[in-house]
Amino acid sequence: MVLTTQEESLIGVIRGLPPTEANKVLHWARQLSDLAGGRPVDWSDSWTDQDISEATAASVRRFEDQERELR
């Protein structure tokens, strides 16, 4: 697999972290991947209105799911 410069940079940063912090970053990345639901992720530097709308809706759904679990 050929990595982009950005991917190589990200791997370098994660490798430089203490193990517990690296695990936190990897856990966060997995959560983001789950939110994508198998759809390709646009790695551009800007978000469209649709991106923001979808991210907001996903956040609200997740919050509501967590609230239901606490009841």
C-alpha positions in Angstrom: 0.0 0.0 0.0 1.3 3.4 -0.9 0.7 6.1 1.6 0.3 9.8 0.9 2.5 12.4 2.5 -0.3 13.3 4.9 -0.8 9.7 5.9 2.9 9.2 6.6 2.9 12.4 8.7 0.0 11.2 10.7 1.6 7.8 11.4 4.8 9.6 12.4 2.9 11.8 14.9 1.1 8.8 16.4 4.3 6.8 16.8 5.8 9.7 18.6 3.1 9.7 21.3 3.2 7.8 24.6 1.3 4.5 24.2 -1.8 5.6 26.2 -2.1 8.8 24.2 -1.6 6.9 20.9 -4.4 4.5 21.9 -6.7 7.5 22.5 -6.0 8.9 19.1 -6.6 5.5 17.4 -9.8 5.1 19.4 -11.0 8.5 18.2 -10.0 7.6 14.6 -12.1 4.4 14.8 -15.1 6.4 16.1 -14.8 8.8 13.2 -14.5 5.8 10.8 -17.7 4.3 12.3 -19.5 7.6 11.7 -18.5 7.5 8.1 -20.4 4.3 7.8 -18.2 2.8 5.0 -18.5 5.9 2.9 -15.4 7.5 1.5 -14.1 10.4 3.6 -13.3 13.7 1.9 -10.0 14.8 3.4 -10.2 18.3 2.0 -9.4 21.2 4.4 -12.9 22.7 4.1 -16.3 21.4 5.0 -19.4 22.0 2.9 -22.7 22.9 4.4 -23.8 19.4 3.8 -20.8 18.0 5.7 -21.6 20.2 8.7 -25.2 19.2 8.5 -24.4 15.5 8.4 -21.8 15.8 11.2 -24.3 17.6 13.4 -27.1 15.0 12.7 -24.7 12.2 13.5 -23.6 13.9 16.8 -27.2 14.4 17.8 -28.1 10.8 17.1 -25.1 9.6 19.1 -26.0 11.9 22.0 -29.6 10.7 22.0 -28.4 7.0 21.8 -26.2 7.6 24.8 -29.0 9.3 26.7 -31.3 6.4 26.1 -28.6 4.0 27.4 -28.3 5.9 30.6 -32.1 5.7 31.3 
